[in-house]
Amino acid sequence: MKTICFYFQIHQPYRLKRYRFFNIGRDHYYYDDYSNEDIIQQIAARSFIPANRMLLDLINAYKGKFKFALSVSGVALDQMEIYTPEVIDGLKELSRTGAVEFLAETYSHSLSSLIDPIEFQSQVQQQTQKIKLLFDQEPKVLRNTEMIYSDDIAEMAYNMGYTKMISEGAKVILSWRSPNYVYKSENQPNMKLLLRNSQFSDDISLRFSDYTWKEYPLTAEKYISWIAATSPQEEVFNIFMNYETFGNLQPSHSGIFEFMKALPKFAFDRGIEFSTPSQIMDTHKPVGTVSVPLPISWSDEERDLSRWLGNKLQKSAFNTLYEVSERVRLANDRRLKKDWQYLQSSDHFYYMSTKHFYDGSMHSKFSPYQSPYDAFNNYMNVLSDFIDRVKAQFPDSVDNEELNSLLTTIHNQEREIKKLQSELKKVLTENEEKLVEKTSRK
Amino acid sequence: MRALMLGWEFPPHILGGLGTASYGLTKGMAKQEDMEILFVIPKPWGDEDQSFLKIIGCNNTPIVWRDVSWETAKERLEKYMNPEEYFWMRDNIYADFNYMTTNDLGCLEFSGRYPNNILEETNNYSIVTGVIARTYKYDIIHAHDWLTYSSGLHAKSVSGKPLVIHVHATEFDRSRGKPNPIVYGIEKNGMDHCDHIICVSNLTRKTVIENYNQPEWKVSTVHNAVEPLSPEIEAIERISGVKEKVITFLGRITMQKGPEFFVDAATQVLKRTKHIRFVMAGSGDMMNQMIRLVADRGIADRFHFTGFLRGEQVYEMLKSSDVYVMPSVSEPFGISPLEAMQCNVPSIISYQSGCAEILNNVIKTNYWDVDAMADAMYSICTYPGMAEFLKEEGKREVDNIVWEDAGKKVRAIYDSLV
């Protein structure tokens, strides 16, 4: 039985305001509130709200047989709580139907899995807590930022208690094999994997309104017939995309909503089902192993990390950021910790990409900066201020290890004092009792 | 294909970018096998590199018939050209110029610079061009900048060959939008009557189309390029007298180059950090004003003036810099950032510079956006990742910008006209 696994991703970063070097040390608020509010409200109106409604209608119309998975980064949720709470309400409604599975990811949509395992683990925890709080679900499937995956990450995820992940069906790891099966990791055989079918996914998310595409216009009937025409052994179709495909990346006048509304009917007519990732990985056995020594992602032709960490600017900013991670974890300042989350978003590094100079693609329309250098400058200025604040938490002369033990001592001291106090109390009362006894005996 | 080029400067004795561009372009074009170039300049010094073209000096071209012996001609002119050509040219004197002040060879004197009586000198250049145009055979005429436009038209009327004019700068760039009407008139006349206009950037092309009312089809852009550094220049070492980072402005200190924005940006940077020094290299009519401005801002202890730099000194200065800044208000092309990049120096340029159209690995700001410029300066000096990236990628990028490609584009324009 063939089954379609839809997964949609929601993320919006906290864009930084224009932060000149004069601001360093004077101004500790880094975000461009105006454009963050403006952008998320526009996207909510064009995409998230109508998409929520459409998907809810579909779930109700097919009585829960239409299913899909979602993940929403913590930074996006933070913004929606402030600017567009109605989107969160819509997502809550979807969650209550039981037909929507929320996946785990990093809170900041960060690249921490590549450099800092402790940070990675803590971010996934923060994210799952937030999901639990808002949507009352405990994510079982892990989806790393931008589908970044490697053998090492699989191992880390397994140690964190995950046995299911989703990633990209990149040519480099599958070669001749089809993504339409369940796989498992080679070095961690308990880790099951669902890999994105890039062709079927991009047909919707990239090519749907492309007039020059020879299959234009794409109808639900045609799309389902392609899936039905695959060999009978291929049972799992992983269609993973950005949630903004509905209404933003593909504008509503392109007919994307109508396409999606019609899709389940044609699928059920041809005997094709819908499932969520954990259902599939619970019911299907892996057909083979994949080995991924170097990290892959779902971006660009190369499906690698070059969009975020391709040039020296990006690498130097990235390394500078994570140099302070240990110190930040030792700190207690809430605002500092929030900034730490927001500064880690992969988007900041994406804006510094210079790939478009060479591959001819235009500079990202998502970038708020005029050039990658601008992006780097601004980010580094903010980061300099942030690092100064981190260093101001504790004296610079104490190294991390020493600091850690000192903090533990301080922390334990309190407990110790409490313990001693209660002991003292006990002794005192005992003495008193004895005294009372003595006097009464007298 | 033989081209008669009319220019004003040619290395090694140059005063500005025009000479460098003329040299690079002709050298790049000479790589085409069937290309021959005759290059007219007002006053050759005799030490020009004539291996790939032939130079004709206006001050060696007779306009009045004088009875000169072969020996005299040989003695006086051998350094510059084949003496025989003097006599060929003498046979082509086309009018009676006895009323003009000529020397014993019947030639006019030229300064070869930009003197106060520049209009007179361009007029004389045109008279001389009449003789040259009648003497030599060529398929096309190519005039560089307004100084030679009238001469180009003169040559065109004599020979009937097509005229291409090459706009390295317009009067609008030089005067920040308040053009001298006489110069504007000469430029407009040249553009109206030539067959094609080549501009060094799209910025200049836009100016030509909008401010000189030229039809779009008649105007093309051929971006300048840069000559590879010679081994002697490559070998120049950084002179590091100071520990601090050095940020350099290098160019004529005139209104067009926006020196005051550099001073303002420097003031901003020095408010925050004292570990950076600023250098303003070059001379110009705004130099004294800039010195006063620096003193006024109270940054004179960190801000240095070098005066005019020549030849190798330019490269010594560049190689000792950590950042090169060109805040030009209106720069038709601007070759110096490319030279800085060749020396591994990260550059900050204004969007109002033509070279910004072809360079990726530089930081671009608006010339008036002093905050952004200061921010970029600070960033390159503070974040090693940025400086490293711009050095390496910038060098790689500029090494691929060669005159040969520009030469091919010019050739294609010739071919379409002949």
Boltz contact constraints between the chains, C-beta under 6 A:
constraints:
  - contact:
      token1: [A, 20]
      token2: [B, 371]
      max_distance: 6.0
  - contact:
      token1: [A, 20]
      token2: [B, 375]
      max_distance: 6.0
  - contact:
      token1: [A, 21]
      token2: [B, 375]
      max_distance: 6.0
  - contact:
      token1: [A, 21]
      token2: [B, 378]
      max_distance: 6.0
  - contact:
      token1: [A, 312]
      token2: [B, 385]
      max_distance: 6.0
  - contact:
      token1: [A, 312]
      token2: [B, 388]
      max_distance: 6.0
  - contact:
      token1: [A, 312]
      token2: [B, 389]
      max_distance: 6.0
  - contact:
      token1: [A, 313]
      token2: [B, 385]
      max_distance: 6.0
  - contact:
      token1: [A, 313]
      token2: [B, 389]
      max_distance: 6.0
  - contact:
      token1: [A, 316]
      token2: [B, 385]
      max_distance: 6.0
  - contact:
      token1: [A, 357]
      token2: [B, 360]
      max_distance: 6.0
  - contact:
      token1: [A, 373]
      token2: [B, 363]
      max_distance: 6.0
  - contact:
      token1: [A, 376]
      token2: [B, 386]
      max_distance: 6.0
  - contact:
      token1: [A, 377]
      token2: [B, 375]
      max_distance: 6.0
  - contact:
      token1: [A, 377]
      token2: [B, 379]
      max_distance: 6.0
  - contact:
      token1: [A, 380]
      token2: [B, 383]
      max_distance: 6.0
